[in-house]
Each structure stands twice: as structure tokens, then as C-alpha cells.
Amino acid sequence: MTKRERSDTLAIQNSTGLRSFRDIFFIAAGFLVIMPVLGINRTTDFIIFSIFVMGFNILYGFMGRLSFGHMLYLGCGAYGMTLFTEHVSRNPFLAVIAGICAGALIGAILGPIIVRTTGACFALINLAFNQIGYFLVVVAFSKYTGGEDGMSVSFSKFGFIDFSNKPFKFGFVLFCLLLSYYLLRKFTSSPYGVLIKSIKENETRVKFLGYNTFVYKWITFIISTALSAFAGALSMLNYGYVTPSFIDPSRAVEVIFAALIGGAGSLYGSIIGGVIYMAISNYLASYIPRWEMFLGFTLLIVVFRFRTGVWGYVSEKFKGRTKAMPVRTL
């Protein structure tokens, strides 16, 4: 590599790093602005759901695999963390790590089976495993999981580290979102990220180039399940209890709708879609008994008018306007 090529590579890396920090600033500022409007509890809930949408979007938006059973991995994080605090330790940080490991372990076990499929088979086999997980929680292992009643969870306090303190909990969850965004931004812009996007476009060609696509799909699947489990573990910090609703397969459409509304294949879109969906489901339900109908209309508008989601549409318009700006010459 020549000196000029090294300097160009360094300049690109610095530009990407500055862009990531700029994005992090805008995301943090956005949630801090809406927090007084929505309330600290609800904003914390919005942030956690946005992490869940990012975990799903890694699989769907970037690798092109639609899952109808992603609630399984959210529930693994929630139940894994709860059982850890019940039987091992009430340390909140160790419990969060245990929840993430539970999701990653399930992804590692189920991955070799699931990632061999594509299309409708991939979506439905995730749904089938989600249904099995729901049965295990509600019926088979109800003695340990609390069945339909669920379980409560409490955590130890360490000085100022107190998750019963709402501002501290909000700050910690926001930090988790920003860290997740930063790491995923690095991941998706790396050569590995380019490879999984290539698998989405044409997996046969990627195989022809000599790459073992099965391994890359399996690793990406584990990353997606671990991040979704991370959101489930953070939900336990926020709510303090777990019920079968955290693993209910009928709720799988929530994260799919959020990803489509914000924009599949975009981390910004994941956050925007998560906030929009949570706003619709939280506020419209208070005024409209059949709020799901409004959500359906919203999705139809997105599909026909904003094919790349809200953020994708805004980005395309901004890029088009930037290209159309006249260039002054001296």
C-alpha cells in the first residue's frame, strides 16, 4: 500500500468515526428532548424497544432473512436474566450478561438448523421454535418460570448504582442504546458487514467467490439473537417482572412493523421505526379501541409511498436535494 493510499484509508476511517459520533449525539439529543414530553418511564421503554428492532434489523434488513419468531430471543434474555437473579446472583450487571448469553446460546444451538433455510421456511421455522419456547415457559417449565403468572425480579444496590432510581435507569438504558448503535455501525460498515449485505443480494455469487456463507449467516444470527436478548434483559431492569407476553409469538409482528416503518437495513431507521411504533401502540390505544386498524393503514402507506421506510425516504430526498444544489465556481 502506497503512502497516498494509507492516507486516504485513514481519512475514510476518521470520517466514518466522526459520522458515528455525530449520529450518537443526535440520537441522545432526540431522546433527551422527547423525555419531558413522554415521561421518563415511557421513554425508557421506547429506547429498549429500539434496541430490539436493531437486533431484528441485523437479520432482516442487512442479511435479508425475515423472522416471524423473534420474540423467542427477547424472551430468552428476559427469562435468562430473571432465573439468574433468582438462583445465582442479584448483581444487575452479571444478570444482564446472563440474559445476553442466554440469547446467544439459543442462537448458537438453533442457528445451524435455521440458517440453512431461506424465504418463507426461514420465517416459519423461527415461528415454530418461538411457539415451542412459549409452551415450555407456560406449561412444561411453569414450576421454574411461574407459568402464566410470571416472576418478579429485584436487584442489589451498589452505592449510586440503583436501578430503582428512574433517572439512573434511563441514563443506563440510553447508554446501552448508544453503545449498541456504535458497535453495529462499526459492524455493518466493516468488510464483514459488506459480506452479509452481499449474501442478501446474491448468496450464490458470494459462494462462488469462495466464502463459507453458512458460517457468516450463523454468526450474524447469533449477533441478532444476542442483541434481542439484551433488549429483553433491559426490559427486566425497567419493569422488574417477566410474564409469558415477553415470549408470546403473536407479538412478533410488532418488531416487523417497526422495522418496515423506520426502514429495513438502516440503524437510524430501526430507532425511528421503534419510536413511531411505540408511540402508535401506546397513545392510540388510549383513544381508539381498534388502534390496530390505524397501524395497518400506516403500514400500507409506508409500503406504497415510502418503500424504503421513513428514514430511507428522508435520506433519498436529502441526497437528491444535495445533488441538485448548484456548484459555485470562482
VENCOR-V875334 format. One record per pair of residues at least 4 apart in sequence whose C-alpha atoms are under 8 Angstrom apart, sorted by the first residue. I is the first residue (numbers start at 0). J is the second residue. Records with the same first field share a line. If there is no record, write none. Layout:
I = J + J
//
This chain:
0 = 4 + 5
1 = 5
2 = 6
3 = 7
4 = 8
5 = 9
6 = 10
7 = 11
8 = 12
9 = 13
10 = 14
11 = 15
12 = 16
13 = 17
14 = 18
15 = 19
16 = 20
17 = 21
18 = 22
19 = 23 + 181 + 184
20 = 24 + 181
21 = 25
22 = 26
23 = 27 + 177 + 180 + 181
24 = 28
25 = 29
26 = 30 + 177
27 = 31 + 173 + 177
28 = 32
29 = 33
30 = 34 + 42
31 = 35
32 = 36
33 = 37 + 42
34 = 38 + 39 + 42
35 = 39
37 = 41 + 42
38 = 42
39 = 43 + 165 + 166 + 169
40 = 44 + 165 + 169 + 237
41 = 45
42 = 46 + 169
43 = 47 + 168 + 169 + 172 + 173 + 237
44 = 48 + 234 + 237
45 = 49 + 273 + 274 + 277
46 = 50 + 172 + 173 + 176 + 270 + 274
47 = 51 + 172 + 176 + 230 + 233 + 234
48 = 52 + 230 + 273 + 274 + 277
49 = 53 + 176 + 269 + 270 + 271 + 272 + 273 + 274
50 = 54 + 176 + 179 + 226 + 227 + 230 + 270
51 = 55 + 73 + 226 + 227 + 228 + 229 + 230 + 231 + 254
52 = 56 + 227 + 254 + 255 + 257 + 258 + 269 + 270 + 273
53 = 57 + 226 + 266 + 269 + 270
54 = 58 + 222 + 223 + 224 + 225 + 226 + 227
55 = 59 + 60 + 69 + 223 + 224 + 227 + 254 + 255 + 258
56 = 60 + 61 + 258 + 263 + 264 + 265 + 266 + 269
57 = 61 + 62 + 219 + 223 + 264
58 = 62 + 63 + 64 + 65 + 219 + 220 + 223
59 = 63 + 64 + 65 + 66 + 263 + 264
60 = 64 + 263 + 264 + 265
61 = 192 + 195 + 196 + 199 + 263 + 264 + 265
62 = 195 + 196 + 197 + 198 + 199 + 216
63 = 196 + 198 + 199
64 = 117 + 118 + 121 + 122 + 199
65 = 118 + 121 + 122
66 = 121 + 122 + 123 + 125 + 126
67 = 122 + 123 + 125 + 126 + 248 + 251 + 252
68 = 122 + 123 + 124 + 125 + 126 + 127 + 128 + 129 + 130 + 248 + 251
69 = 73 + 125 + 126 + 129 + 224 + 227 + 248 + 251
70 = 74 + 129 + 245 + 246 + 247 + 248 + 250 + 251
71 = 75 + 128 + 129 + 132 + 133 + 246 + 247 + 248
72 = 76 + 102 + 105 + 224 + 225 + 227 + 228 + 231 + 246
73 = 77 + 102 + 224 + 227 + 228 + 229 + 230 + 231 + 232 + 245 + 246
74 = 78 + 228 + 231 + 243 + 245 + 246
75 = 79 + 98 + 101 + 102 + 105 + 228 + 231 + 246
76 = 80 + 97 + 98 + 99 + 100 + 101 + 102 + 225 + 227 + 228 + 229 + 230 + 231 + 232
77 = 81 + 98 + 228 + 231 + 232 + 233 + 234 + 235 + 241 + 245
78 = 82 + 98 + 144 + 232 + 241
79 = 83 + 97 + 98 + 101 + 232
80 = 84 + 94 + 95 + 96 + 97 + 98 + 232 + 235
81 = 85 + 94 + 150 + 151 + 152 + 235 + 240 + 241
82 = 86 + 87 + 144
83 = 87 + 88 + 89 + 94 + 97
84 = 88 + 89 + 90 + 91 + 94 + 152 + 153 + 154
85 = 89 + 152
88 = 93 + 94
89 = 93 + 94 + 153 + 154 + 155
90 = 94 + 154 + 155
91 = 95 + 154 + 155 + 236
92 = 96
93 = 97
94 = 98 + 232
95 = 99 + 229 + 232 + 233
96 = 100
97 = 101
98 = 102 + 228 + 229 + 231 + 232
99 = 103 + 225 + 226 + 228 + 229 + 232
100 = 104 + 225
101 = 105 + 225 + 228
102 = 106 + 221 + 224 + 225 + 226 + 227 + 228 + 229
103 = 107 + 221 + 222 + 224 + 225 + 228
104 = 108 + 221
105 = 109 + 110 + 224
106 = 110 + 220 + 221 + 224 + 225
107 = 111 + 217 + 221
109 = 113
110 = 114 + 217 + 220 + 221
111 = 115 + 217
112 = 116
113 = 121 + 124 + 125
114 = 121 + 213 + 216 + 217 + 220
115 = 213
116 = 120 + 121
117 = 121 + 122
118 = 122
119 = 123
120 = 124
121 = 125
122 = 126
123 = 127
124 = 128
125 = 129
126 = 130 + 248
127 = 131
128 = 132
129 = 133 + 246 + 247 + 248
130 = 134 + 247 + 248
131 = 135
132 = 136 + 246
133 = 137 + 243 + 246 + 247 + 248
134 = 138 + 139
135 = 139 + 140 + 141
136 = 140 + 141 + 144 + 146 + 243
137 = 141 + 144 + 145 + 146 + 147 + 243
138 = 146
140 = 144 + 146
141 = 145 + 146 + 147
142 = 146
144 = 149 + 150
145 = 149 + 150
146 = 242 + 243
147 = 242 + 243
148 = 242
149 = 240 + 241 + 242 + 243
150 = 240 + 241 + 242
151 = 239 + 240 + 241
152 = 235 + 239 + 240 + 241
153 = 239
154 = 162
155 = 161
156 = 160 + 161 + 162
157 = 161
160 = 167
161 = 167 + 168
162 = 167 + 168 + 236 + 237
163 = 168
164 = 168
165 = 169
166 = 170
167 = 171
168 = 172 + 236 + 237
169 = 173
170 = 174
171 = 175
172 = 176 + 233
173 = 177
174 = 178
175 = 179
176 = 180
177 = 181
178 = 182
179 = 183
180 = 184 + 266
181 = 185
182 = 186
183 = 187 + 266
184 = 188 + 266
185 = 189
186 = 191 + 192
187 = 191 + 192 + 193
188 = 192 + 193
189 = 193
190 = 194
191 = 195
192 = 196
193 = 197
194 = 198 + 205
195 = 199 + 215 + 216
196 = 200
197 = 201 + 202 + 205
198 = 202 + 203 + 205 + 212
201 = 205
202 = 206 + 212
203 = 207
204 = 208
205 = 209 + 210 + 212
206 = 210 + 211 + 212
211 = 215
212 = 216
213 = 217
214 = 218
215 = 219
216 = 220
217 = 221
218 = 222
219 = 223
220 = 224
221 = 225
222 = 226
223 = 227
224 = 228
225 = 229
226 = 230
227 = 231
228 = 232
229 = 233
230 = 234
231 = 235 + 245
232 = 236
233 = 237
234 = 238 + 239
235 = 239 + 240 + 241
241 = 245
243 = 247
244 = 250
247 = 251
251 = 255
252 = 256
253 = 257 + 276
254 = 258 + 273
255 = 259
256 = 260 + 272 + 276 + 298
257 = 261 + 269 + 272 + 273 + 275 + 276
258 = 262 + 263 + 268 + 269 + 272 + 273
259 = 263 + 272 + 298 + 301 + 307 + 308
260 = 268 + 272 + 275 + 276 + 298 + 301 + 308 + 309
261 = 265 + 267 + 268 + 269 + 270 + 271 + 272 + 273 + 275 + 308 + 309 + 310 + 311
262 = 268 + 269 + 272 + 307 + 308 + 309 + 310 + 311
263 = 268 + 269 + 307 + 308
264 = 268
265 = 269 + 310 + 311
266 = 270
267 = 271 + 310
268 = 272 + 308 + 309 + 310 + 311
269 = 273
270 = 274
271 = 275 + 309 + 310
272 = 276 + 309
273 = 277
274 = 278
275 = 279
276 = 280
277 = 281
278 = 282 + 283
279 = 283 + 284 + 290 + 294
280 = 284 + 290 + 291
281 = 285
282 = 286
283 = 287 + 290
284 = 288 + 289 + 290
289 = 293
290 = 294
291 = 295
292 = 296
293 = 297
294 = 298
295 = 299
296 = 300
297 = 301
298 = 302
299 = 303
300 = 304 + 305
301 = 305 + 306 + 308 + 309
302 = 306 + 308
305 = 309 + 311 + 312
306 = 311 + 312
307 = 311 + 312
308 = 312
309 = 313
310 = 314
311 = 315
312 = 316
313 = 317
314 = 318
315 = 319
316 = 320
317 = 321
318 = 322
319 = 323
320 = 324
//
